[in-house]
Amino acid sequence: MHSFSIILLLFGCATPGVETNSTTRGLSEFFGGREGCFVLYDSQNTNYVRYNPKGCTQRFSPCSTFKVPHTVIALDTGVASGPEFSLRWDGVKSGNPAWDQNQTLRSAFQNSVVWFYQELARRIGPQREAQFVRQVEYGNMDTSGGATNFWLQSSLLISAEEQVTFLRKLWEDRLPVSRDAQRSTREIMELSRRDGRIFYGKTGTGGDRNADIARLGWFVGCVRRGERTVFFATRITGERGASGREARRITEAILERLGI
């Protein structure tokens, strides 16, 4: 299916109020032979578009995309008071200058600072973490992999489809937490504004950080213009270079092609 046909599916062929589905192989060029998937939901046309539908249902570690729900939990429980809530760096060097300094919730989210969110997890506590994950039905809901590691290539797993479902709940204030926590999380997720469009997202990368090898890359988020929101999730895997940064590059290229 050519990109022109995809655009027709997105913008011209859906019946309002009825969710429709379409799948396409026309997006394969963006993945360059890499294994991966892409799912998009258009809230205005109530239409899904998927590349590799089977892959969209397969679960993988959320890695740093879990910082989205983690931010919600921290704000709702009061562990973090707001986007500018800060923690002092303990001086243990990670090799990443962006991490090795004092952080706010906003900067830790934007720079994917693991130590910051691990400290939040300690303060939230495993019981509250597990309860929230179950309540929102996040992926396989398994937080048994350790209080500060369950989302880092451990027990917690989620699919691209489920990532989009979670984001839809967050944007519609349908999570079982305060609206303020959801609103602040959305604000922290903002990446850019252009031509009346607001771009939100979060990357995630899994692999061997010490060897600088990325084997799993995520990019999840949405684009909003007025009352219309288009949600997306991209996941890639491979032996090298399958990073969140690469997943974001692929996503932005697809969205550009679709005129989103």
PyMOL commands that set and color helices and strands:
alter all, ss='L'
color gray80, all
select helices_A, chain A and resi 3-11+28-31+53-57+63-77+105-110+114-124+126-135+160-171+179-188+244-257
alter helices_A, ss='H'
color red, helices_A
select strands_A, chain A and resi 20-23+35-42+47-51+86-87+103-104+190-194+197-208+213-225+228-237
alter strands_A, ss='S'
color yellow, strands_A
deselect
rebuild
show_as cartoon
